[in-house]
Amino acid sequence: MDTIYIHGLQFETIIGIYDWEQAAKQPIILDIDIGTSFQKAIQSDDIKDCINYAEVADKVTKIAKSHHYKLVETFAEHIAQIILKDYQANWVRIKLDKPKAIGSAVSTGIIIERKKESK
C-alpha cells in the first residue's frame, strides 16, 4: 500500500458550537494521509493515473470555506468520505488541529481513520 500525504494544510473557516465560534472564522490545520496504489501511475507516468494531491487540497479548502460546521468531527468525516468516494482511496487518515480551541493549549483536535467499504 502506498500513501499520499498533505500535511499542514491551513485555512480559516466557521466551526464550533459556541456563538462566538459561529461569528468569526478560526484557523484549522489538517494533516491528510491517503492510502492508494501507485502502480498504475508508475507504469504510465501520467497524473491522471494517481490522486492529484493539489486537487485534493484545493477541494478540501473550498469545502471548508463554503460550509459551516459545529463539530470538528462532522467536518473531518465529511472530508474523509469525499476522499474515499471521489478519489477511490483505500483508506484515509485525517488529523484536524483547531489551535485556538483552548487558550492554554498549543494544539487541540481529532484524528479519524476510515477505510473504503467492502462490497
MIPATOR-35824 format. One record per atom (N, C-alpha, C): chain; atom name; x, y, z. Coordinates in Angstrom, 2 decimals. Layout:
! MIPATOR-35824
+------+------+---------+---------+---------+
: unit : site :       X :       Y :       Z :
+------+------+---------+---------+---------+
:    A :   CA :       X :       Y :       Z :
...
+------+------+---------+---------+---------+
! end
This chain:
! MIPATOR-35824
+------+------+---------+---------+---------+
: unit : site :       X :       Y :       Z :
+------+------+---------+---------+---------+
:    A :    N :    0.85 :   -1.18 :    0.00 :
:    A :   CA :    0.00 :    0.00 :    0.00 :
:    A :    C :    0.89 :    1.24 :    0.00 :
:    A :    N :    0.49 :    2.20 :   -0.77 :
:    A :   CA :    1.22 :    3.45 :   -0.88 :
:    A :    C :    0.40 :    4.56 :   -0.22 :
:    A :    N :    1.07 :    5.65 :    0.11 :
:    A :   CA :    0.41 :    6.75 :    0.82 :
:    A :    C :    0.76 :    8.08 :    0.19 :
:    A :    N :   -0.25 :    8.86 :   -0.06 :
:    A :   CA :   -0.09 :   10.27 :   -0.45 :
:    A :    C :   -0.40 :   11.06 :    0.81 :
:    A :    N :    0.38 :   12.10 :    1.08 :
:    A :   CA :    0.05 :   12.90 :    2.24 :
:    A :    C :    0.10 :   14.39 :    1.94 :
:    A :    N :   -0.76 :   15.09 :    2.66 :
:    A :   CA :   -0.82 :   16.55 :    2.65 :
:    A :    C :   -0.80 :   16.93 :    4.12 :
:    A :    N :    0.28 :   17.51 :    4.59 :
:    A :   CA :    0.40 :   17.88 :    6.00 :
:    A :    C :    0.50 :   19.39 :    6.14 :
:    A :    N :   -0.15 :   19.90 :    7.16 :
:    A :   CA :   -0.08 :   21.33 :    7.44 :
:    A :    C :   -0.94 :   22.19 :    6.54 :
:    A :    N :   -2.00 :   21.62 :    5.98 :
:    A :   CA :   -2.92 :   22.39 :    5.15 :
:    A :    C :   -3.69 :   23.35 :    6.05 :
:    A :    N :   -3.53 :   24.65 :    5.81 :
:    A :   CA :   -4.10 :   25.66 :    6.70 :
:    A :    C :   -5.12 :   26.53 :    5.98 :
:    A :    N :   -6.19 :   26.83 :    6.69 :
:    A :   CA :   -7.22 :   27.74 :    6.19 :
:    A :    C :   -8.02 :   28.22 :    7.39 :
:    A :    N :   -8.89 :   29.18 :    7.15 :
:    A :   CA :   -9.81 :   29.65 :    8.18 :
:    A :    C :  -11.23 :   29.31 :    7.77 :
:    A :    N :  -12.03 :   28.93 :    8.76 :
:    A :   CA :  -13.41 :   28.56 :    8.49 :
:    A :    C :  -14.27 :   28.82 :    9.73 :
:    A :    N :  -15.57 :   28.78 :    9.54 :
:    A :   CA :  -16.51 :   28.88 :   10.65 :
:    A :    C :  -16.74 :   27.46 :   11.17 :
:    A :    N :  -16.36 :   27.23 :   12.41 :
:    A :   CA :  -16.53 :   25.90 :   13.01 :
:    A :    C :  -16.58 :   26.04 :   14.52 :
:    A :    N :  -17.55 :   25.38 :   15.13 :
:    A :   CA :  -17.64 :   25.41 :   16.58 :
:    A :    C :  -19.08 :   25.45 :   17.06 :
:    A :    N :  -19.25 :   25.15 :   18.33 :
:    A :   CA :  -20.60 :   25.07 :   18.91 :
:    A :    C :  -21.03 :   26.35 :   19.62 :
:    A :    N :  -20.08 :   27.19 :   19.96 :
:    A :   CA :  -20.42 :   28.41 :   20.70 :
:    A :    C :  -20.76 :   29.55 :   19.75 :
:    A :    N :  -21.57 :   30.47 :   20.24 :
:    A :   CA :  -21.98 :   31.61 :   19.42 :
:    A :    C :  -20.78 :   32.37 :   18.86 :
:    A :    N :  -19.76 :   32.60 :   19.69 :
:    A :   CA :  -18.59 :   33.35 :   19.21 :
:    A :    C :  -17.85 :   32.59 :   18.12 :
:    A :    N :  -17.92 :   31.25 :   18.15 :
:    A :   CA :  -17.25 :   30.45 :   17.12 :
:    A :    C :  -18.01 :   30.53 :   15.79 :
:    A :    N :  -19.32 :   30.71 :   15.88 :
:    A :   CA :  -20.14 :   30.81 :   14.67 :
:    A :    C :  -20.09 :   32.21 :   14.06 :
:    A :    N :  -19.50 :   33.15 :   14.79 :
:    A :   CA :  -19.46 :   34.55 :   14.34 :
:    A :    C :  -18.13 :   34.94 :   13.68 :
:    A :    N :  -17.09 :   34.14 :   13.88 :
:    A :   CA :  -15.78 :   34.52 :   13.34 :
:    A :    C :  -15.03 :   33.29 :   12.84 :
:    A :    N :  -14.31 :   33.47 :   11.77 :
:    A :   CA :  -13.50 :   32.37 :   11.22 :
:    A :    C :  -12.36 :   32.05 :   12.19 :
:    A :    N :  -12.02 :   30.76 :   12.21 :
:    A :   CA :  -10.92 :   30.28 :   13.05 :
:    A :    C :   -9.94 :   29.49 :   12.19 :
:    A :    N :   -8.69 :   29.47 :   12.58 :
:    A :   CA :   -7.72 :   28.67 :   11.82 :
:    A :    C :   -7.91 :   27.17 :   12.08 :
:    A :    N :   -7.72 :   26.40 :   11.04 :
:    A :   CA :   -7.74 :   24.94 :   11.10 :
:    A :    C :   -6.49 :   24.46 :   10.35 :
:    A :    N :   -5.87 :   23.42 :   10.89 :
:    A :   CA :   -4.71 :   22.82 :   10.22 :
:    A :    C :   -5.01 :   21.33 :   10.05 :
:    A :    N :   -4.90 :   20.85 :    8.83 :
:    A :   CA :   -5.16 :   19.44 :    8.53 :
:    A :    C :   -3.90 :   18.71 :    8.10 :
:    A :    N :   -3.78 :   17.48 :    8.57 :
:    A :   CA :   -2.83 :   16.52 :    8.02 :
:    A :    C :   -3.69 :   15.41 :    7.42 :
:    A :    N :   -3.51 :   15.14 :    6.14 :
:    A :   CA :   -4.31 :   14.14 :    5.44 :
:    A :    C :   -3.37 :   13.09 :    4.87 :
:    A :    N :   -3.61 :   11.83 :    5.21 :
:    A :   CA :   -2.88 :   10.69 :    4.64 :
:    A :    C :   -3.89 :    9.85 :    3.87 :
:    A :    N :   -3.54 :    9.51 :    2.63 :
:    A :   CA :   -4.45 :    8.79 :    1.75 :
:    A :    C :   -3.79 :    7.51 :    1.27 :
:    A :    N :   -4.41 :    6.38 :    1.55 :
:    A :   CA :   -3.90 :    5.08 :    1.12 :
:    A :    C :   -4.40 :    4.74 :   -0.28 :
:    A :    N :   -3.48 :    4.39 :   -1.14 :
:    A :   CA :   -3.80 :    4.08 :   -2.52 :
:    A :    C :   -2.71 :    3.17 :   -3.08 :
:    A :    N :   -2.75 :    2.91 :   -4.35 :
:    A :   CA :   -1.68 :    2.18 :   -5.03 :
:    A :    C :   -1.10 :    3.08 :   -6.11 :
:    A :    N :    0.20 :    3.15 :   -6.16 :
:    A :   CA :    0.89 :    3.95 :   -7.17 :
:    A :    C :    1.17 :    3.16 :   -8.46 :
:    A :    N :    0.84 :    1.89 :   -8.50 :
:    A :   CA :    1.27 :    1.03 :   -9.60 :
:    A :    C :    0.87 :    1.53 :  -10.99 :
:    A :    N :   -0.39 :    1.90 :  -11.16 :
:    A :   CA :   -0.84 :    2.37 :  -12.47 :
:    A :    C :   -0.10 :    3.65 :  -12.87 :
:    A :    N :    0.06 :    4.57 :  -11.93 :
:    A :   CA :    0.76 :    5.83 :  -12.21 :
:    A :    C :    2.24 :    5.59 :  -12.51 :
:    A :    N :    2.84 :    4.65 :  -11.81 :
:    A :   CA :    4.25 :    4.33 :  -12.04 :
:    A :    C :    4.44 :    3.82 :  -13.47 :
:    A :    N :    3.51 :    3.00 :  -13.92 :
:    A :   CA :    3.61 :    2.44 :  -15.26 :
:    A :    C :    3.39 :    3.48 :  -16.35 :
:    A :    N :    2.42 :    4.37 :  -16.11 :
:    A :   CA :    2.07 :    5.34 :  -17.16 :
:    A :    C :    2.83 :    6.66 :  -17.05 :
:    A :    N :    3.31 :    6.98 :  -15.86 :
:    A :   CA :    3.95 :    8.27 :  -15.59 :
:    A :    C :    3.01 :    9.42 :  -15.96 :
:    A :    N :    1.72 :    9.24 :  -15.65 :
:    A :   CA :    0.70 :   10.21 :  -16.01 :
:    A :    C :   -0.13 :   10.57 :  -14.77 :
:    A :    N :   -0.31 :   11.86 :  -14.54 :
:    A :   CA :   -1.04 :   12.35 :  -13.36 :
:    A :    C :   -2.48 :   11.83 :  -13.31 :
:    A :    N :   -3.08 :   11.53 :  -14.44 :
:    A :   CA :   -4.46 :   11.04 :  -14.44 :
:    A :    C :   -4.59 :    9.65 :  -13.81 :
:    A :    N :   -3.47 :    8.99 :  -13.63 :
:    A :   CA :   -3.48 :    7.65 :  -13.04 :
:    A :    C :   -3.13 :    7.63 :  -11.55 :
:    A :    N :   -3.14 :    8.79 :  -10.94 :
:    A :   CA :   -2.90 :    8.84 :   -9.49 :
:    A :    C :   -3.79 :    9.91 :   -8.87 :
:    A :    N :   -3.76 :    9.98 :   -7.56 :
:    A :   CA :   -4.51 :   11.00 :   -6.85 :
:    A :    C :   -3.67 :   12.28 :   -6.88 :
:    A :    N :   -4.25 :   13.32 :   -7.41 :
:    A :   CA :   -3.56 :   14.60 :   -7.52 :
:    A :    C :   -3.71 :   15.34 :   -6.19 :
:    A :    N :   -2.64 :   15.40 :   -5.42 :
:    A :   CA :   -2.73 :   15.99 :   -4.08 :
:    A :    C :   -3.06 :   17.48 :   -4.11 :
:    A :    N :   -2.66 :   18.19 :   -5.16 :
:    A :   CA :   -3.03 :   19.60 :   -5.27 :
:    A :    C :   -4.54 :   19.75 :   -5.43 :
:    A :    N :   -5.14 :   18.85 :   -6.21 :
:    A :   CA :   -6.60 :   18.87 :   -6.39 :
:    A :    C :   -7.32 :   18.55 :   -5.08 :
:    A :    N :   -6.81 :   17.57 :   -4.33 :
:    A :   CA :   -7.41 :   17.23 :   -3.04 :
:    A :    C :   -7.34 :   18.42 :   -2.09 :
:    A :    N :   -6.18 :   19.05 :   -2.00 :
:    A :   CA :   -6.01 :   20.20 :   -1.10 :
:    A :    C :   -6.95 :   21.34 :   -1.48 :
:    A :    N :   -7.09 :   21.58 :   -2.77 :
:    A :   CA :   -7.97 :   22.64 :   -3.24 :
:    A :    C :   -9.43 :   22.33 :   -2.91 :
:    A :    N :   -9.85 :   21.09 :   -3.12 :
:    A :   CA :  -11.23 :   20.69 :   -2.84 :
:    A :    C :  -11.54 :   20.81 :   -1.35 :
:    A :    N :  -10.63 :   20.33 :   -0.50 :
:    A :   CA :  -10.83 :   20.39 :    0.94 :
:    A :    C :  -10.94 :   21.84 :    1.41 :
:    A :    N :  -10.06 :   22.69 :    0.89 :
:    A :   CA :  -10.08 :   24.11 :    1.27 :
:    A :    C :  -11.38 :   24.78 :    0.84 :
:    A :    N :  -11.84 :   24.48 :   -0.38 :
:    A :   CA :  -13.10 :   25.06 :   -0.85 :
:    A :    C :  -14.28 :   24.60 :    0.00 :
:    A :    N :  -14.31 :   23.34 :    0.38 :
:    A :   CA :  -15.39 :   22.83 :    1.23 :
:    A :    C :  -15.37 :   23.54 :    2.58 :
:    A :    N :  -14.19 :   23.68 :    3.15 :
:    A :   CA :  -14.07 :   24.33 :    4.46 :
:    A :    C :  -14.54 :   25.77 :    4.42 :
:    A :    N :  -14.26 :   26.45 :    3.33 :
:    A :   CA :  -14.63 :   27.86 :    3.23 :
:    A :    C :  -16.10 :   28.08 :    2.85 :
:    A :    N :  -16.74 :   27.06 :    2.30 :
:    A :   CA :  -18.12 :   27.23 :    1.85 :
:    A :    C :  -19.15 :   26.58 :    2.77 :
:    A :    N :  -18.71 :   25.81 :    3.76 :
:    A :   CA :  -19.62 :   25.16 :    4.70 :
:    A :    C :  -19.31 :   25.61 :    6.12 :
:    A :    N :  -20.31 :   25.57 :    6.97 :
:    A :   CA :  -20.11 :   25.86 :    8.38 :
:    A :    C :  -20.47 :   24.61 :    9.17 :
:    A :    N :  -19.60 :   24.21 :   10.06 :
:    A :   CA :  -19.82 :   23.02 :   10.87 :
:    A :    C :  -19.80 :   23.40 :   12.34 :
:    A :    N :  -20.56 :   22.68 :   13.13 :
:    A :   CA :  -20.49 :   22.87 :   14.58 :
:    A :    C :  -19.39 :   21.99 :   15.17 :
:    A :    N :  -19.29 :   20.76 :   14.69 :
:    A :   CA :  -18.32 :   19.82 :   15.26 :
:    A :    C :  -17.16 :   19.56 :   14.29 :
:    A :    N :  -15.96 :   19.52 :   14.83 :
:    A :   CA :  -14.80 :   19.18 :   14.00 :
:    A :    C :  -14.92 :   17.74 :   13.51 :
:    A :    N :  -15.58 :   16.90 :   14.31 :
:    A :   CA :  -15.78 :   15.51 :   13.91 :
:    A :    C :  -16.61 :   15.41 :   12.63 :
:    A :    N :  -17.65 :   16.23 :   12.53 :
:    A :   CA :  -18.51 :   16.23 :   11.35 :
:    A :    C :  -17.73 :   16.69 :   10.12 :
:    A :    N :  -16.95 :   17.74 :   10.28 :
:    A :   CA :  -16.14 :   18.25 :    9.17 :
:    A :    C :  -15.13 :   17.19 :    8.71 :
:    A :    N :  -14.41 :   16.59 :    9.64 :
:    A :   CA :  -13.41 :   15.57 :    9.29 :
:    A :    C :  -14.05 :   14.37 :    8.59 :
:    A :    N :  -15.21 :   13.94 :    9.08 :
:    A :   CA :  -15.91 :   12.81 :    8.45 :
:    A :    C :  -16.35 :   13.17 :    7.03 :
:    A :    N :  -16.86 :   14.36 :    6.84 :
:    A :   CA :  -17.28 :   14.81 :    5.51 :
:    A :    C :  -16.10 :   14.76 :    4.54 :
:    A :    N :  -14.97 :   15.28 :    4.95 :
:    A :   CA :  -13.76 :   15.27 :    4.12 :
:    A :    C :  -13.31 :   13.83 :    3.84 :
:    A :    N :  -13.30 :   13.00 :    4.87 :
:    A :   CA :  -12.87 :   11.60 :    4.70 :
:    A :    C :  -13.75 :   10.89 :    3.67 :
:    A :    N :  -15.06 :   11.06 :    3.75 :
:    A :   CA :  -15.96 :   10.37 :    2.82 :
:    A :    C :  -15.79 :   10.89 :    1.39 :
:    A :    N :  -15.55 :   12.15 :    1.22 :
:    A :   CA :  -15.30 :   12.70 :   -0.12 :
:    A :    C :  -14.03 :   12.11 :   -0.71 :
:    A :    N :  -12.98 :   12.02 :    0.08 :
:    A :   CA :  -11.72 :   11.47 :   -0.42 :
:    A :    C :  -11.89 :   10.00 :   -0.79 :
:    A :    N :  -12.56 :    9.23 :    0.06 :
:    A :   CA :  -12.78 :    7.82 :   -0.25 :
:    A :    C :  -13.60 :    7.65 :   -1.53 :
:    A :    N :  -14.63 :    8.44 :   -1.68 :
:    A :   CA :  -15.53 :    8.30 :   -2.83 :
:    A :    C :  -14.95 :    8.90 :   -4.11 :
:    A :    N :  -14.56 :   10.17 :   -4.05 :
:    A :   CA :  -14.16 :   10.88 :   -5.26 :
:    A :    C :  -12.80 :   10.47 :   -5.80 :
:    A :    N :  -11.94 :    9.96 :   -4.93 :
:    A :   CA :  -10.57 :    9.63 :   -5.37 :
:    A :    C :  -10.28 :    8.13 :   -5.28 :
:    A :    N :  -11.32 :    7.34 :   -5.01 :
:    A :   CA :  -11.19 :    5.90 :   -4.92 :
:    A :    C :  -10.02 :    5.47 :   -4.03 :
:    A :    N :   -9.85 :    6.18 :   -2.93 :
:    A :   CA :   -8.80 :    5.84 :   -1.96 :
:    A :    C :   -9.19 :    4.57 :   -1.21 :
:    A :    N :   -8.20 :    3.82 :   -0.77 :
:    A :   CA :   -8.45 :    2.62 :    0.03 :
:    A :    C :   -8.71 :    2.98 :    1.49 :
:    A :    N :   -8.04 :    4.01 :    1.96 :
:    A :   CA :   -8.23 :    4.49 :    3.32 :
:    A :    C :   -7.78 :    5.94 :    3.41 :
:    A :    N :   -8.21 :    6.59 :    4.47 :
:    A :   CA :   -7.82 :    7.98 :    4.70 :
:    A :    C :   -7.68 :    8.20 :    6.21 :
:    A :    N :   -6.70 :    8.99 :    6.56 :
:    A :   CA :   -6.48 :    9.39 :    7.95 :
:    A :    C :   -6.42 :   10.91 :    7.96 :
:    A :    N :   -7.24 :   11.52 :    8.82 :
:    A :   CA :   -7.28 :   12.98 :    8.90 :
:    A :    C :   -7.00 :   13.40 :   10.34 :
:    A :    N :   -6.00 :   14.24 :   10.48 :
:    A :   CA :   -5.71 :   14.87 :   11.77 :
:    A :    C :   -6.14 :   16.33 :   11.63 :
:    A :    N :   -7.07 :   16.76 :   12.46 :
:    A :   CA :   -7.59 :   18.11 :   12.41 :
:    A :    C :   -7.15 :   18.83 :   13.68 :
:    A :    N :   -6.44 :   19.92 :   13.51 :
:    A :   CA :   -5.95 :   20.73 :   14.62 :
:    A :    C :   -6.70 :   22.05 :   14.62 :
:    A :    N :   -7.30 :   22.37 :   15.76 :
:    A :   CA :   -8.00 :   23.65 :   15.95 :
:    A :    C :   -7.20 :   24.42 :   17.02 :
:    A :    N :   -6.16 :   25.14 :   16.58 :
:    A :   CA :   -5.20 :   25.70 :   17.53 :
:    A :    C :   -5.76 :   26.70 :   18.54 :
:    A :    N :   -6.86 :   27.33 :   18.26 :
:    A :   CA :   -7.40 :   28.32 :   19.20 :
:    A :    C :   -8.58 :   27.79 :   20.02 :
:    A :    N :   -8.78 :   26.49 :   20.01 :
:    A :   CA :   -9.93 :   25.90 :   20.71 :
:    A :    C :   -9.81 :   26.06 :   22.22 :
:    A :    N :   -8.63 :   25.86 :   22.76 :
:    A :   CA :   -8.39 :   26.00 :   24.19 :
:    A :    C :   -7.21 :   26.94 :   24.35 :
:    A :    N :   -7.46 :   28.08 :   24.96 :
:    A :   CA :   -6.44 :   29.12 :   25.06 :
:    A :    C :   -5.14 :   28.68 :   25.71 :
:    A :    N :   -5.20 :   27.77 :   26.65 :
:    A :   CA :   -3.99 :   27.35 :   27.35 :
:    A :    C :   -3.28 :   26.17 :   26.67 :
:    A :    N :   -3.83 :   25.69 :   25.57 :
:    A :   CA :   -3.22 :   24.56 :   24.85 :
:    A :    C :   -2.62 :   25.05 :   23.53 :
:    A :    N :   -1.49 :   24.48 :   23.18 :
:    A :   CA :   -0.86 :   24.79 :   21.89 :
:    A :    C :   -1.69 :   24.23 :   20.75 :
:    A :    N :   -2.25 :   23.05 :   20.98 :
:    A :   CA :   -2.96 :   22.37 :   19.91 :
:    A :    C :   -4.07 :   21.51 :   20.49 :
:    A :    N :   -5.20 :   21.49 :   19.82 :
:    A :   CA :   -6.34 :   20.66 :   20.20 :
:    A :    C :   -6.97 :   20.15 :   18.92 :
:    A :    N :   -7.41 :   18.90 :   18.93 :
:    A :   CA :   -8.05 :   18.40 :   17.72 :
:    A :    C :   -8.44 :   16.95 :   17.79 :
:    A :    N :   -8.60 :   16.38 :   16.61 :
:    A :   CA :   -9.04 :   14.99 :   16.49 :
:    A :    C :   -8.26 :   14.29 :   15.39 :
:    A :    N :   -8.30 :   12.97 :   15.42 :
:    A :   CA :   -7.77 :   12.14 :   14.35 :
:    A :    C :   -8.82 :   11.09 :   14.02 :
:    A :    N :   -9.15 :   10.96 :   12.73 :
:    A :   CA :  -10.05 :    9.89 :   12.32 :
:    A :    C :   -9.38 :    9.08 :   11.21 :
:    A :    N :   -9.72 :    7.82 :   11.14 :
:    A :   CA :   -9.27 :    6.93 :   10.07 :
:    A :    C :  -10.48 :    6.21 :    9.52 :
:    A :    N :  -10.57 :    6.17 :    8.21 :
:    A :   CA :  -11.68 :    5.49 :    7.56 :
:    A :    C :  -11.15 :    4.64 :    6.42 :
:    A :    N :  -11.82 :    3.50 :    6.17 :
:    A :   CA :  -11.46 :    2.61 :    5.07 :
:    A :    C :  -12.60 :    2.54 :    4.08 :
:    A :    N :  -12.23 :    2.24 :    2.84 :
:    A :   CA :  -13.24 :    2.02 :    1.81 :
:    A :    C :  -14.09 :    0.82 :    2.23 :
:    A :    N :  -15.40 :    0.95 :    2.07 :
:    A :   CA :  -16.28 :   -0.14 :    2.42 :
:    A :    C :  -16.14 :   -1.27 :    1.43 :
:    A :    N :  -16.13 :   -2.49 :    1.93 :
:    A :   CA :  -16.07 :   -3.67 :    1.06 :
:    A :    C :  -17.45 :   -3.91 :    0.47 :
:    A :    N :  -17.46 :   -4.34 :   -0.77 :
:    A :   CA :  -18.74 :   -4.59 :   -1.44 :
:    A :    C :  -18.98 :   -6.07 :   -1.57 :
+------+------+---------+---------+---------+
! end
